[in-house]
Protein backbone atom coordinates (compact mmCIF):
# COMPACT_ATOMS: atom_id res chain seq x y z
CA UNK A 1 0.00 0.00 0.00
CA UNK A 2 1.36 3.42 -0.97
CA UNK A 3 1.58 6.37 1.41
CA UNK A 4 -1.27 8.06 -0.43
CA UNK A 5 -3.43 4.94 -0.07
CA UNK A 6 -2.62 4.68 3.64
CA UNK A 7 -3.65 8.29 4.21
CA UNK A 8 -6.86 7.78 2.26
CA UNK A 9 -7.61 4.65 4.31
CA UNK A 10 -7.08 6.55 7.58
CA UNK A 11 -9.39 9.33 6.40
CA UNK A 12 -12.08 6.81 5.49
CA UNK A 13 -11.87 5.08 8.89
CA UNK A 14 -12.22 8.41 10.67
CA UNK A 15 -15.08 9.39 8.36
CA UNK A 16 -16.99 6.22 9.33
CA UNK A 17 -16.38 6.88 13.04
CA UNK A 18 -17.72 10.43 12.80
CA UNK A 19 -20.70 9.31 10.71
CA UNK A 20 -21.61 6.70 13.36
CA UNK A 21 -21.53 9.38 16.06
CA UNK A 22 -23.73 11.65 13.94
CA UNK A 23 -26.30 8.89 13.46
CA UNK A 24 -26.25 8.27 17.23
CA UNK A 25 -26.73 11.98 17.89
CA UNK A 26 -23.53 12.26 19.94
CA UNK A 27 -21.45 14.37 17.53
CA UNK A 28 -19.89 17.48 19.10
CA UNK A 29 -19.42 20.81 17.29
CA UNK A 30 -15.67 20.19 16.88
CA UNK A 31 -16.33 16.73 15.51
CA UNK A 32 -18.94 18.20 13.14
CA UNK A 33 -16.29 20.55 11.73
CA UNK A 34 -13.82 17.67 11.53
CA UNK A 35 -16.38 15.59 9.61
CA UNK A 36 -16.80 18.37 7.06
CA UNK A 37 -13.01 18.67 6.67
CA UNK A 38 -12.54 14.89 6.33
CA UNK A 39 -15.31 14.72 3.73
CA UNK A 40 -13.68 17.50 1.71
CA UNK A 41 -10.26 15.81 1.91
CA UNK A 42 -11.70 12.48 0.73
CA UNK A 43 -13.53 14.19 -2.13
CA UNK A 44 -10.41 16.10 -3.23
CA UNK A 45 -8.20 13.00 -3.12
CA UNK A 46 -10.80 11.02 -5.06
CA UNK A 47 -10.98 13.65 -7.79
CA UNK A 48 -7.16 13.78 -8.02
CA UNK A 49 -7.02 9.99 -8.32
CA UNK A 50 -9.61 9.97 -11.11
CA UNK A 51 -7.79 12.73 -13.03
CA UNK A 52 -4.41 11.03 -12.56
CA UNK A 53 -5.80 7.74 -13.85
CA UNK A 54 -7.36 9.49 -16.84
CA UNK A 55 -4.09 11.24 -17.70
CA UNK A 56 -2.17 7.98 -17.32
CA UNK A 57 -4.60 6.35 -19.73
CA UNK A 58 -4.15 9.21 -22.22
CA UNK A 59 -0.36 8.88 -21.97
CA UNK A 60 -0.57 5.15 -22.66
CA UNK A 61 -2.91 5.76 -25.57
CA UNK A 62 -0.56 8.37 -27.05
CA UNK A 63 2.41 6.01 -26.72
CA UNK A 64 0.43 3.22 -28.40
CA UNK A 65 -0.61 5.58 -31.19
CA UNK A 66 3.02 6.63 -31.78
CA UNK A 67 4.09 2.99 -31.94
CA UNK A 68 1.30 2.18 -34.40
CA UNK A 69 2.16 5.22 -36.55
CA UNK A 70 5.78 4.07 -36.71
CA UNK A 71 4.76 0.57 -37.79
CA UNK A 72 2.39 2.01 -40.40
CA UNK A 73 5.21 4.12 -41.88
CA UNK A 74 7.44 1.04 -42.17
CA UNK A 75 4.59 -0.89 -43.81
CA UNK A 76 3.96 1.93 -46.31
CA UNK A 77 7.67 2.00 -47.21
CA UNK A 78 7.61 -1.75 -47.84
CA UNK A 79 4.41 -1.76 -49.87
CA UNK A 80 5.06 1.38 -51.91
CA UNK A 81 8.82 0.79 -52.39
CA UNK A 82 9.23 4.52 -51.75
CA UNK A 83 10.69 6.74 -49.06
CA UNK A 84 8.13 7.58 -46.38
CA UNK A 85 8.63 10.55 -44.05
CA UNK A 86 8.28 9.86 -40.32
CA UNK A 87 7.30 12.65 -37.96
CA UNK A 88 9.73 11.97 -35.15
CA UNK A 89 11.94 14.37 -33.23
CA UNK A 90 15.24 12.73 -32.40
CA UNK A 91 18.96 13.42 -32.50
CA UNK A 92 21.55 11.58 -34.56
CA UNK A 93 25.12 11.65 -35.70
CA UNK A 94 27.33 8.97 -37.31
CA UNK A 95 27.45 6.74 -40.41
CA UNK A 96 25.50 3.58 -39.73
CA UNK A 97 24.87 0.98 -37.06
CA UNK A 98 24.28 -2.76 -37.05
CA UNK A 99 20.86 -4.09 -37.94
CA UNK A 100 18.47 -3.69 -35.00
CA UNK A 101 17.40 -6.79 -33.13
CA UNK A 102 13.74 -7.33 -32.12
CA UNK A 103 14.17 -6.48 -28.43
CA UNK A 104 12.51 -3.92 -26.19
CA UNK A 105 14.76 -0.86 -25.77
CA UNK A 106 14.03 2.50 -24.17
CA UNK A 107 13.24 5.59 -26.18
CA UNK A 108 15.98 7.66 -27.76
CA UNK A 109 16.50 10.31 -25.08
CA UNK A 110 17.44 8.05 -22.20
CA UNK A 111 20.18 6.10 -24.01
CA UNK A 112 21.41 9.35 -25.60
CA UNK A 113 21.75 11.14 -22.27
CA UNK A 114 23.29 8.08 -20.65
CA UNK A 115 25.93 7.96 -23.40
CA UNK A 116 26.98 11.63 -23.43
CA UNK A 117 30.03 12.58 -21.36
CA UNK A 118 28.44 16.02 -20.88
CA UNK A 119 25.55 14.46 -18.97
CA UNK A 120 27.91 12.69 -16.57
CA UNK A 121 29.03 16.13 -15.41
CA UNK A 122 25.55 17.68 -15.27
CA UNK A 123 25.59 19.41 -18.68
CA UNK A 124 22.88 19.22 -21.33
CA UNK A 125 22.81 19.46 -25.09
CA UNK A 126 21.06 22.60 -26.29
CA UNK A 127 18.12 21.66 -28.53
CA UNK A 128 15.89 23.60 -30.90
CA UNK A 129 18.54 26.26 -31.54
CA UNK A 130 17.53 28.84 -34.16
CA UNK A 131 20.07 30.94 -36.04
CA UNK A 132 23.76 31.05 -35.21
CA UNK A 133 24.77 31.22 -31.53
CA UNK A 134 27.49 33.81 -30.84
CA UNK A 135 29.57 34.07 -27.66
CA UNK A 136 31.28 37.46 -27.10
CA UNK A 137 34.85 37.44 -25.78
CA UNK A 138 36.05 40.56 -23.93
CA UNK A 139 39.78 41.08 -23.57
CA UNK A 140 42.49 43.69 -23.17
CA UNK A 141 41.06 45.97 -20.46
CA UNK A 142 43.02 46.66 -17.27
CA UNK A 143 42.35 49.32 -14.64
CA UNK A 144 45.18 51.71 -13.72
CA UNK A 145 46.27 52.78 -10.26
CA UNK A 146 46.92 56.51 -10.62
CA UNK A 147 47.89 59.33 -8.36
CA UNK A 148 45.82 62.43 -7.67
CA UNK A 149 45.09 64.57 -10.73
CA UNK A 150 46.94 62.12 -13.03
CA UNK A 151 45.41 61.25 -16.40
CA UNK A 152 44.46 57.60 -16.95
CA UNK A 153 46.07 55.74 -19.84
CA UNK A 154 43.93 54.68 -22.76
CA UNK A 155 42.51 51.14 -22.71
CA UNK A 156 41.20 49.49 -25.86
CA UNK A 157 38.23 47.16 -25.66
CA UNK A 158 38.66 44.08 -27.85
CA UNK A 159 35.22 42.55 -28.38
CA UNK A 160 35.87 39.48 -30.50
CA UNK A 161 33.33 36.69 -30.86
CA UNK A 162 33.02 32.94 -31.28
CA UNK A 163 30.26 31.63 -33.54
CA UNK A 164 28.87 28.12 -33.67
CA UNK A 165 28.83 26.48 -37.08
CA UNK A 166 26.23 23.78 -37.64
CA UNK A 167 26.94 20.65 -39.64
CA UNK A 168 24.56 18.22 -41.30
CA UNK A 169 24.94 14.84 -39.62
CA UNK A 170 23.01 11.65 -40.12
CA UNK A 171 22.55 7.99 -39.29
CA UNK A 172 20.45 5.11 -40.49
CA UNK A 173 19.22 1.99 -38.78
CA UNK A 174 18.55 -1.02 -41.02
CA UNK A 175 15.72 -3.24 -39.77
CA UNK A 176 14.83 -6.46 -41.58
CA UNK A 177 11.24 -7.28 -42.45
CA UNK A 178 11.43 -10.25 -40.09
CA UNK A 179 12.53 -7.98 -37.24
CA UNK A 180 9.70 -5.56 -37.99
CA UNK A 181 7.17 -8.38 -37.79
CA UNK A 182 8.73 -9.69 -34.56
CA UNK A 183 9.01 -6.35 -32.77
CA UNK A 184 5.52 -5.20 -33.73
CA UNK A 185 4.61 -2.28 -31.44
CA UNK A 186 8.15 -2.23 -29.97
CA UNK A 187 9.69 -1.25 -33.29
CA UNK A 188 9.66 2.46 -32.46
CA UNK A 189 11.54 1.93 -29.20
CA UNK A 190 14.05 -0.34 -30.94
CA UNK A 191 14.87 2.17 -33.67
CA UNK A 192 14.87 5.33 -31.54
CA UNK A 193 17.05 3.72 -28.90
CA UNK A 194 19.58 2.64 -31.52
CA UNK A 195 19.65 6.18 -32.87
CA UNK A 196 20.11 7.61 -29.38
CA UNK A 197 23.14 5.42 -28.73
CA UNK A 198 24.57 6.37 -32.13
CA UNK A 199 24.23 10.06 -31.26
CA UNK A 200 25.95 9.76 -27.91
CA UNK A 201 28.79 7.65 -29.30
CA UNK A 202 29.45 9.94 -32.25
CA UNK A 203 29.39 13.14 -30.18
CA UNK A 204 31.78 11.60 -27.68
CA UNK A 205 34.09 10.43 -30.47
CA UNK A 206 34.17 13.97 -31.86
CA UNK A 207 34.64 15.47 -28.38
CA UNK A 208 37.81 13.43 -27.75
CA UNK A 209 39.19 13.31 -31.30
CA UNK A 210 43.00 13.52 -31.29
CA UNK A 211 43.01 15.66 -34.43
CA UNK A 212 40.98 18.82 -34.98
CA UNK A 213 38.37 18.84 -37.79
CA UNK A 214 39.18 20.82 -40.91
CA UNK A 215 37.05 22.98 -43.19
CA UNK A 216 34.44 22.75 -44.54
CA UNK A 217 33.21 20.33 -41.86
CA UNK A 218 34.79 21.92 -38.79
CA UNK A 219 31.63 22.72 -36.86
CA UNK A 220 32.08 19.65 -34.66
CA UNK A 221 35.12 20.48 -32.51
CA UNK A 222 37.34 18.54 -30.11
CA UNK A 223 38.49 19.41 -26.58
CA UNK A 224 41.45 17.03 -26.86
CA UNK A 225 42.98 17.91 -30.24
CA UNK A 226 44.78 21.12 -29.22
CA UNK A 227 46.21 20.00 -25.83
CA UNK A 228 47.07 16.55 -27.25
CA UNK A 229 49.12 18.17 -30.03
CA UNK A 230 51.03 20.31 -27.48
CA UNK A 231 50.92 18.42 -24.18
CA UNK A 232 52.60 19.53 -21.00
CA UNK A 233 56.16 18.33 -20.49
CA UNK A 234 56.32 15.31 -18.22
CA UNK A 235 58.05 12.02 -17.56
CA UNK A 236 55.04 9.74 -17.77
CA UNK A 237 56.05 6.55 -19.58
CA UNK A 238 55.41 2.83 -19.56
CA UNK A 239 57.89 2.42 -16.72
CA UNK A 240 57.29 5.68 -14.85
CA UNK A 241 53.81 6.34 -13.46
CA UNK A 242 52.24 9.83 -13.37
CA UNK A 243 53.17 11.86 -10.32
CA UNK A 244 51.06 14.11 -8.11
CA UNK A 245 53.13 17.08 -9.32
CA UNK A 246 52.30 16.35 -12.95
CA UNK A 247 48.62 15.86 -12.14
CA UNK A 248 48.49 19.13 -10.21
CA UNK A 249 50.38 20.98 -12.94
CA UNK A 250 47.48 20.23 -15.30
CA UNK A 251 45.14 22.11 -12.97
CA UNK A 252 47.51 25.06 -12.75
CA UNK A 253 47.93 25.16 -16.53
CA UNK A 254 44.19 25.61 -16.99
CA UNK A 255 43.21 27.75 -14.01
CA UNK A 256 46.30 29.92 -14.51
CA UNK A 257 44.75 31.19 -17.74
CA UNK A 258 41.70 32.65 -15.95
CA UNK A 259 39.51 29.68 -16.77
CA UNK A 260 36.70 29.46 -14.23
CA UNK A 261 36.25 26.07 -12.59
CA UNK A 262 32.72 24.79 -12.08
CA UNK A 263 30.87 21.52 -11.59
CA UNK A 264 32.01 20.32 -15.03
CA UNK A 265 35.72 20.73 -14.25
CA UNK A 266 37.25 17.25 -14.24
CA UNK A 267 39.98 14.88 -15.35
CA UNK A 268 39.24 12.65 -18.35
CA UNK A 269 41.06 9.33 -18.74
CA UNK A 270 40.84 5.92 -20.42
CA UNK A 271 39.67 3.04 -18.14
CA UNK A 272 43.21 1.57 -18.23
CA UNK A 273 44.64 4.88 -17.04
CA UNK A 274 41.88 5.10 -14.44
CA UNK A 275 42.99 1.76 -12.99
CA UNK A 276 46.63 2.86 -13.11
CA UNK A 277 45.88 6.01 -11.11
CA UNK A 278 43.91 4.00 -8.54
CA UNK A 279 47.04 1.96 -7.84
CA UNK A 280 49.57 4.80 -7.93
CA UNK A 281 50.61 6.19 -4.51
CA UNK A 282 50.62 9.95 -3.94
CA UNK A 283 54.22 9.51 -2.91
CA UNK A 284 56.50 6.54 -2.38
CA UNK A 285 55.82 4.60 0.80
CA UNK A 286 52.28 5.92 1.41
CA UNK A 287 49.01 3.98 1.15
CA UNK A 288 47.07 6.94 -0.28
CA UNK A 289 46.55 6.68 -4.03
CA UNK A 290 46.28 9.45 -6.62
CA UNK A 291 42.70 8.47 -7.44
CA UNK A 292 40.35 7.70 -4.56
CA UNK A 293 36.55 7.27 -4.73
CA UNK A 294 36.35 8.63 -8.26
CA UNK A 295 38.20 11.87 -7.46
CA UNK A 296 41.76 13.05 -7.97
CA UNK A 297 43.33 16.26 -6.72
CA UNK A 298 39.86 17.30 -5.53
CA UNK A 299 38.19 16.93 -8.95
CA UNK A 300 36.00 14.14 -10.40
CA UNK A 301 37.63 11.72 -12.81
CA UNK A 302 35.63 10.61 -15.85
CA UNK A 303 36.63 7.20 -17.18
CA UNK A 304 35.73 6.67 -20.83
CA UNK A 305 37.00 4.56 -23.72
CA UNK A 306 36.64 7.60 -25.96
CA UNK A 307 39.82 9.00 -24.38
CA UNK A 308 43.13 7.57 -25.71
CA UNK A 309 44.96 5.45 -23.14
CA UNK A 310 48.16 7.49 -23.49
CA UNK A 311 46.77 10.81 -22.19
CA UNK A 312 45.28 12.49 -19.13
CA UNK A 313 43.07 15.47 -19.93
CA UNK A 314 42.00 18.16 -17.46
CA UNK A 315 39.51 20.92 -18.16
CA UNK A 316 36.11 22.57 -17.74
CA UNK A 317 33.62 20.85 -20.04
CA UNK A 318 31.12 23.72 -19.94
CA UNK A 319 33.49 25.50 -22.36
CA UNK A 320 32.44 22.93 -25.00
CA UNK A 321 28.84 23.56 -26.09
CA UNK A 322 26.80 20.95 -27.97
CA UNK A 323 23.78 22.26 -29.87
CA UNK A 324 21.07 20.76 -32.08
CA UNK A 325 19.36 23.10 -34.53
CA UNK A 326 15.82 23.58 -35.81
CA UNK A 327 12.46 22.12 -34.88
CA UNK A 328 13.59 18.52 -35.20
CA UNK A 329 15.53 16.13 -37.38
CA UNK A 330 14.33 14.75 -40.68
CA UNK A 331 13.44 11.08 -40.41
CA UNK A 332 12.32 8.71 -43.17
CA UNK A 333 11.82 5.01 -43.87
CA UNK A 334 12.97 3.46 -47.15
CA UNK A 335 12.57 -0.17 -48.27
CA UNK A 336 15.63 -2.02 -49.59
CA UNK A 337 14.34 -4.86 -51.77
CA UNK A 338 17.76 -6.49 -52.21
CA UNK A 339 18.07 -7.18 -48.50
CA UNK A 340 14.34 -7.18 -47.66
CA UNK A 341 14.70 -4.54 -44.99
CA UNK A 342 13.63 -0.99 -44.16
CA UNK A 343 16.31 1.66 -43.62
CA UNK A 344 15.25 4.27 -41.06
CA UNK A 345 17.27 7.39 -41.87
CA UNK A 346 17.71 10.47 -39.72
CA UNK A 347 19.40 13.76 -40.65
CA UNK A 348 19.93 16.85 -38.53
CA UNK A 349 22.12 19.88 -37.88
CA UNK A 350 24.54 19.98 -34.95
CA UNK A 351 27.52 21.89 -33.61
CA UNK A 352 30.14 21.23 -30.96
CA UNK A 353 31.84 24.53 -30.18
CA UNK A 354 34.95 24.81 -28.00
CA UNK A 355 34.75 28.32 -26.57
CA UNK A 356 38.27 28.35 -25.12
CA UNK A 357 40.97 25.88 -26.13
CA UNK A 358 43.03 26.93 -23.09
CA UNK A 359 40.26 25.54 -20.85
CA UNK A 360 41.87 22.11 -21.37
CA UNK A 361 45.37 20.77 -20.73
CA UNK A 362 46.86 17.35 -21.41
CA UNK A 363 49.57 15.12 -19.98
CA UNK A 364 50.72 12.66 -22.62
CA UNK A 365 52.59 9.42 -22.02
CA UNK A 366 55.96 9.24 -23.69
CA UNK A 367 56.68 6.39 -26.05
C-alpha positions as CSV (number, residue, x, y, z in Angstrom):
1,X,0.0,0.0,0.0
2,X,1.4,3.4,-1.0
3,X,1.6,6.4,1.4
4,X,-1.3,8.1,-0.4
5,X,-3.4,4.9,-0.1
6,X,-2.6,4.7,3.6
7,X,-3.6,8.3,4.2
8,X,-6.9,7.8,2.3
9,X,-7.6,4.6,4.3
10,X,-7.1,6.5,7.6
11,X,-9.4,9.3,6.4
12,X,-12.1,6.8,5.5
13,X,-11.9,5.1,8.9
14,X,-12.2,8.4,10.7
15,X,-15.1,9.4,8.4
16,X,-17.0,6.2,9.3
17,X,-16.4,6.9,13.0
18,X,-17.7,10.4,12.8
19,X,-20.7,9.3,10.7
20,X,-21.6,6.7,13.4
21,X,-21.5,9.4,16.1
22,X,-23.7,11.7,13.9
23,X,-26.3,8.9,13.5
24,X,-26.2,8.3,17.2
25,X,-26.7,12.0,17.9
26,X,-23.5,12.3,19.9
27,X,-21.4,14.4,17.5
28,X,-19.9,17.5,19.1
29,X,-19.4,20.8,17.3
30,X,-15.7,20.2,16.9
31,X,-16.3,16.7,15.5
32,X,-18.9,18.2,13.1
33,X,-16.3,20.6,11.7
34,X,-13.8,17.7,11.5
35,X,-16.4,15.6,9.6
36,X,-16.8,18.4,7.1
37,X,-13.0,18.7,6.7
38,X,-12.5,14.9,6.3
39,X,-15.3,14.7,3.7
40,X,-13.7,17.5,1.7
41,X,-10.3,15.8,1.9
42,X,-11.7,12.5,0.7
43,X,-13.5,14.2,-2.1
44,X,-10.4,16.1,-3.2
45,X,-8.2,13.0,-3.1
46,X,-10.8,11.0,-5.1
47,X,-11.0,13.7,-7.8
48,X,-7.2,13.8,-8.0
49,X,-7.0,10.0,-8.3
50,X,-9.6,10.0,-11.1
51,X,-7.8,12.7,-13.0
52,X,-4.4,11.0,-12.6
53,X,-5.8,7.7,-13.8
54,X,-7.4,9.5,-16.8
55,X,-4.1,11.2,-17.7
56,X,-2.2,8.0,-17.3
57,X,-4.6,6.4,-19.7
58,X,-4.1,9.2,-22.2
59,X,-0.4,8.9,-22.0
60,X,-0.6,5.1,-22.7
61,X,-2.9,5.8,-25.6
62,X,-0.6,8.4,-27.0
63,X,2.4,6.0,-26.7
64,X,0.4,3.2,-28.4
65,X,-0.6,5.6,-31.2
66,X,3.0,6.6,-31.8
67,X,4.1,3.0,-31.9
68,X,1.3,2.2,-34.4
69,X,2.2,5.2,-36.6
70,X,5.8,4.1,-36.7
71,X,4.8,0.6,-37.8
72,X,2.4,2.0,-40.4
73,X,5.2,4.1,-41.9
74,X,7.4,1.0,-42.2
75,X,4.6,-0.9,-43.8
76,X,4.0,1.9,-46.3
77,X,7.7,2.0,-47.2
78,X,7.6,-1.8,-47.8
79,X,4.4,-1.8,-49.9
80,X,5.1,1.4,-51.9
81,X,8.8,0.8,-52.4
82,X,9.2,4.5,-51.8
83,X,10.7,6.7,-49.1
84,X,8.1,7.6,-46.4
85,X,8.6,10.6,-44.0
86,X,8.3,9.9,-40.3
87,X,7.3,12.7,-38.0
88,X,9.7,12.0,-35.1
89,X,11.9,14.4,-33.2
90,X,15.2,12.7,-32.4
91,X,19.0,13.4,-32.5
92,X,21.5,11.6,-34.6
93,X,25.1,11.6,-35.7
94,X,27.3,9.0,-37.3
95,X,27.5,6.7,-40.4
96,X,25.5,3.6,-39.7
97,X,24.9,1.0,-37.1
98,X,24.3,-2.8,-37.1
99,X,20.9,-4.1,-37.9
100,X,18.5,-3.7,-35.0
101,X,17.4,-6.8,-33.1
102,X,13.7,-7.3,-32.1
103,X,14.2,-6.5,-28.4
104,X,12.5,-3.9,-26.2
105,X,14.8,-0.9,-25.8
106,X,14.0,2.5,-24.2
107,X,13.2,5.6,-26.2
108,X,16.0,7.7,-27.8
109,X,16.5,10.3,-25.1
110,X,17.4,8.1,-22.2
111,X,20.2,6.1,-24.0
112,X,21.4,9.3,-25.6
113,X,21.8,11.1,-22.3
114,X,23.3,8.1,-20.7
115,X,25.9,8.0,-23.4
116,X,27.0,11.6,-23.4
117,X,30.0,12.6,-21.4
118,X,28.4,16.0,-20.9
119,X,25.6,14.5,-19.0
120,X,27.9,12.7,-16.6
121,X,29.0,16.1,-15.4
122,X,25.6,17.7,-15.3
123,X,25.6,19.4,-18.7
124,X,22.9,19.2,-21.3
125,X,22.8,19.5,-25.1
126,X,21.1,22.6,-26.3
127,X,18.1,21.7,-28.5
128,X,15.9,23.6,-30.9
129,X,18.5,26.3,-31.5
130,X,17.5,28.8,-34.2
131,X,20.1,30.9,-36.0
132,X,23.8,31.0,-35.2
133,X,24.8,31.2,-31.5
134,X,27.5,33.8,-30.8
135,X,29.6,34.1,-27.7
136,X,31.3,37.5,-27.1
137,X,34.9,37.4,-25.8
138,X,36.1,40.6,-23.9
139,X,39.8,41.1,-23.6
140,X,42.5,43.7,-23.2
141,X,41.1,46.0,-20.5
142,X,43.0,46.7,-17.3
143,X,42.3,49.3,-14.6
144,X,45.2,51.7,-13.7
145,X,46.3,52.8,-10.3
146,X,46.9,56.5,-10.6
147,X,47.9,59.3,-8.4
148,X,45.8,62.4,-7.7
149,X,45.1,64.6,-10.7
150,X,46.9,62.1,-13.0
151,X,45.4,61.3,-16.4
152,X,44.5,57.6,-17.0
153,X,46.1,55.7,-19.8
154,X,43.9,54.7,-22.8
155,X,42.5,51.1,-22.7
156,X,41.2,49.5,-25.9
157,X,38.2,47.2,-25.7
158,X,38.7,44.1,-27.9
159,X,35.2,42.5,-28.4
160,X,35.9,39.5,-30.5
161,X,33.3,36.7,-30.9
162,X,33.0,32.9,-31.3
163,X,30.3,31.6,-33.5
164,X,28.9,28.1,-33.7
165,X,28.8,26.5,-37.1
166,X,26.2,23.8,-37.6
167,X,26.9,20.6,-39.6
168,X,24.6,18.2,-41.3
169,X,24.9,14.8,-39.6
170,X,23.0,11.7,-40.1
171,X,22.6,8.0,-39.3
172,X,20.4,5.1,-40.5
173,X,19.2,2.0,-38.8
174,X,18.6,-1.0,-41.0
175,X,15.7,-3.2,-39.8
176,X,14.8,-6.5,-41.6
177,X,11.2,-7.3,-42.4
178,X,11.4,-10.2,-40.1
179,X,12.5,-8.0,-37.2
180,X,9.7,-5.6,-38.0
181,X,7.2,-8.4,-37.8
182,X,8.7,-9.7,-34.6
183,X,9.0,-6.3,-32.8
184,X,5.5,-5.2,-33.7
185,X,4.6,-2.3,-31.4
186,X,8.1,-2.2,-30.0
187,X,9.7,-1.3,-33.3
188,X,9.7,2.5,-32.5
189,X,11.5,1.9,-29.2
190,X,14.1,-0.3,-30.9
191,X,14.9,2.2,-33.7
192,X,14.9,5.3,-31.5
193,X,17.1,3.7,-28.9
194,X,19.6,2.6,-31.5
195,X,19.6,6.2,-32.9
196,X,20.1,7.6,-29.4
197,X,23.1,5.4,-28.7
198,X,24.6,6.4,-32.1
199,X,24.2,10.1,-31.3
200,X,26.0,9.8,-27.9
201,X,28.8,7.7,-29.3
202,X,29.5,9.9,-32.3
203,X,29.4,13.1,-30.2
204,X,31.8,11.6,-27.7
205,X,34.1,10.4,-30.5
206,X,34.2,14.0,-31.9
207,X,34.6,15.5,-28.4
208,X,37.8,13.4,-27.8
209,X,39.2,13.3,-31.3
210,X,43.0,13.5,-31.3
211,X,43.0,15.7,-34.4
212,X,41.0,18.8,-35.0
213,X,38.4,18.8,-37.8
214,X,39.2,20.8,-40.9
215,X,37.0,23.0,-43.2
216,X,34.4,22.8,-44.5
217,X,33.2,20.3,-41.9
218,X,34.8,21.9,-38.8
219,X,31.6,22.7,-36.9
220,X,32.1,19.6,-34.7
221,X,35.1,20.5,-32.5
222,X,37.3,18.5,-30.1
223,X,38.5,19.4,-26.6
224,X,41.4,17.0,-26.9
225,X,43.0,17.9,-30.2
226,X,44.8,21.1,-29.2
227,X,46.2,20.0,-25.8
228,X,47.1,16.6,-27.3
229,X,49.1,18.2,-30.0
230,X,51.0,20.3,-27.5
231,X,50.9,18.4,-24.2
232,X,52.6,19.5,-21.0
233,X,56.2,18.3,-20.5
234,X,56.3,15.3,-18.2
235,X,58.0,12.0,-17.6
236,X,55.0,9.7,-17.8
237,X,56.1,6.5,-19.6
238,X,55.4,2.8,-19.6
239,X,57.9,2.4,-16.7
240,X,57.3,5.7,-14.8
241,X,53.8,6.3,-13.5
242,X,52.2,9.8,-13.4
243,X,53.2,11.9,-10.3
244,X,51.1,14.1,-8.1
245,X,53.1,17.1,-9.3
246,X,52.3,16.4,-13.0
247,X,48.6,15.9,-12.1
248,X,48.5,19.1,-10.2
249,X,50.4,21.0,-12.9
250,X,47.5,20.2,-15.3
251,X,45.1,22.1,-13.0
252,X,47.5,25.1,-12.8
253,X,47.9,25.2,-16.5
254,X,44.2,25.6,-17.0
255,X,43.2,27.8,-14.0
256,X,46.3,29.9,-14.5
257,X,44.7,31.2,-17.7
258,X,41.7,32.7,-16.0
259,X,39.5,29.7,-16.8
260,X,36.7,29.5,-14.2
261,X,36.3,26.1,-12.6
262,X,32.7,24.8,-12.1
263,X,30.9,21.5,-11.6
264,X,32.0,20.3,-15.0
265,X,35.7,20.7,-14.2
266,X,37.2,17.2,-14.2
267,X,40.0,14.9,-15.3
268,X,39.2,12.7,-18.3
269,X,41.1,9.3,-18.7
270,X,40.8,5.9,-20.4
271,X,39.7,3.0,-18.1
272,X,43.2,1.6,-18.2
273,X,44.6,4.9,-17.0
274,X,41.9,5.1,-14.4
275,X,43.0,1.8,-13.0
276,X,46.6,2.9,-13.1
277,X,45.9,6.0,-11.1
278,X,43.9,4.0,-8.5
279,X,47.0,2.0,-7.8
280,X,49.6,4.8,-7.9
281,X,50.6,6.2,-4.5
282,X,50.6,9.9,-3.9
283,X,54.2,9.5,-2.9
284,X,56.5,6.5,-2.4
285,X,55.8,4.6,0.8
286,X,52.3,5.9,1.4
287,X,49.0,4.0,1.1
288,X,47.1,6.9,-0.3
289,X,46.6,6.7,-4.0
290,X,46.3,9.4,-6.6
291,X,42.7,8.5,-7.4
292,X,40.4,7.7,-4.6
293,X,36.5,7.3,-4.7
294,X,36.3,8.6,-8.3
295,X,38.2,11.9,-7.5
296,X,41.8,13.1,-8.0
297,X,43.3,16.3,-6.7
298,X,39.9,17.3,-5.5
299,X,38.2,16.9,-8.9
300,X,36.0,14.1,-10.4
301,X,37.6,11.7,-12.8
302,X,35.6,10.6,-15.9
303,X,36.6,7.2,-17.2
304,X,35.7,6.7,-20.8
305,X,37.0,4.6,-23.7
306,X,36.6,7.6,-26.0
307,X,39.8,9.0,-24.4
308,X,43.1,7.6,-25.7
309,X,45.0,5.5,-23.1
310,X,48.2,7.5,-23.5
311,X,46.8,10.8,-22.2
312,X,45.3,12.5,-19.1
313,X,43.1,15.5,-19.9
314,X,42.0,18.2,-17.5
315,X,39.5,20.9,-18.2
316,X,36.1,22.6,-17.7
317,X,33.6,20.8,-20.0
318,X,31.1,23.7,-19.9
319,X,33.5,25.5,-22.4
320,X,32.4,22.9,-25.0
321,X,28.8,23.6,-26.1
322,X,26.8,21.0,-28.0
323,X,23.8,22.3,-29.9
324,X,21.1,20.8,-32.1
325,X,19.4,23.1,-34.5
326,X,15.8,23.6,-35.8
327,X,12.5,22.1,-34.9
328,X,13.6,18.5,-35.2
329,X,15.5,16.1,-37.4
330,X,14.3,14.7,-40.7
331,X,13.4,11.1,-40.4
332,X,12.3,8.7,-43.2
333,X,11.8,5.0,-43.9
334,X,13.0,3.5,-47.1
335,X,12.6,-0.2,-48.3
336,X,15.6,-2.0,-49.6
337,X,14.3,-4.9,-51.8
338,X,17.8,-6.5,-52.2
339,X,18.1,-7.2,-48.5
340,X,14.3,-7.2,-47.7
341,X,14.7,-4.5,-45.0
342,X,13.6,-1.0,-44.2
343,X,16.3,1.7,-43.6
344,X,15.2,4.3,-41.1
345,X,17.3,7.4,-41.9
346,X,17.7,10.5,-39.7
347,X,19.4,13.8,-40.6
348,X,19.9,16.8,-38.5
349,X,22.1,19.9,-37.9
350,X,24.5,20.0,-35.0
351,X,27.5,21.9,-33.6
352,X,30.1,21.2,-31.0
353,X,31.8,24.5,-30.2
354,X,34.9,24.8,-28.0
355,X,34.8,28.3,-26.6
356,X,38.3,28.4,-25.1
357,X,41.0,25.9,-26.1
358,X,43.0,26.9,-23.1
359,X,40.3,25.5,-20.8
360,X,41.9,22.1,-21.4
361,X,45.4,20.8,-20.7
362,X,46.9,17.3,-21.4
363,X,49.6,15.1,-20.0
364,X,50.7,12.7,-22.6
365,X,52.6,9.4,-22.0
366,X,56.0,9.2,-23.7
367,X,56.7,6.4,-26.1
